Amino acid sequence: MGKLIVVCVIVAAFSAFIGERFVKLRERALADRLLVQNHLPNCRLIKGLVKCGSEDVTILPNGLAIISTGLKYPGMPSFSDAPGKLYLLDLENERLKPVALRIGQGFDTESFNPHGISVYTDEKDHSVYLFVVNHPEDKSQIEIFRYVEEENSVFHLKTIYDQLLHSVNDIVAVGPESFYATNDHYFGNAVLKQLEILLLQPWCTVVYYSPEEVMVVADTFYSANGINISPDNKFIYVSDILGHTVHVLKIEGNNYLSNVKSVNVGSLCDNVEVDRETGDLWLGCHPNGWKAVMYDPQDPPGSEVLQIQNIHSEKPTVTQVYADNGSVIEGSSVATPYKGKLLIGSVYHKALLCDLK
Ligand SMILES: *[C@@H]1O[C@H](CO)[C@@H](O)[C@H](O)[C@H]1NC(C)=O
């Protein structure tokens, strides 16, 4: 009898704990947030990028956008069975026709599952390197390619694995072989990854990698997601998606990052893009992260784009540039401006090009 009571008490306590955690998680995921439409003019869908997502985008100075598509990520919906692909979209060409980026021989394209991407241009010889977070069979690794514009192709140079790079979400390259990367989970193990979300602890890290050293250079993120660098290469920006914050971190001489400030954004912001001219940050955000994960086509997740101006000043301004309730685009994960236009990508839905007001 005594034993039964103990078991009952434990089960009741555990259920209460799970229930309480669920409520906390729903709150953190902004499950009940109402979104008011805030559309931009002349939005056009990018044909050919429907239902495969366009999770991350980076735009080269000549207007070529590189887009990562087909992400399959545990716990998130995915509507494409095909392997992931990288696309090129020439924003200088009115036709807006994406073409698959050719990957040279010797790379396994069947298991390719690209996530965050970043480009590094070597100032000395103008070589362009494309860094891609890849999750073949749910693993976490970084691929470095060389991009050859004349051939519309990339050639694989190397794959990087490290136990510190166990749950990489996004990456920013800082040299031909070095980068900063975010981990969106604390645990590397698939089951523990699902459980840790209930604990909602700030245990995630940012890692610096070079062939000489790999180290954790910043921590205490609930889930470190998008990462990018300031135009002067002095600061790193990290979006803590579950913290509803964007962190400004200073690159120190030893490659460690020191905390400068964090800016509240009030949304679950995913990738961070930086306007190389103005220094403004552009964030593709999930206004309702709960809906983005649970996914009900009758009640789709919305999209939100935020812009942060003067982030290094006393009073950064956070402006909502675009919001949609999911009737146009679901689950926006990235937004990047180019010559008066805004390219918006999503985790598993469409890509949209709008005019900025
Ligand atoms: C989104 O808002 C539009 C009005 O702008 C409305 O017609 C539509 O039903 C809404 N969709 C959802 C999924 O709430």
The ligand as an ORCA input file, in Angstrom:
! r2SCAN-3c Opt
* xyz 0 1
  C      -5.552     36.127    -42.595
  O      -6.077     37.408    -42.730
  C      -6.915     37.554    -43.874
  C      -7.319     39.012    -43.947
  O      -6.208     39.780    -44.299
  C      -8.138     36.646    -43.736
  O      -8.935     36.731    -44.882
  C      -7.648     35.219    -43.567
  O      -8.740     34.358    -43.312
  C      -6.642     35.109    -42.421
  N      -6.089     33.787    -42.446
  C      -5.837     33.100    -41.354
  C      -5.238     31.758    -41.564
  O      -6.050     33.547    -40.248
*
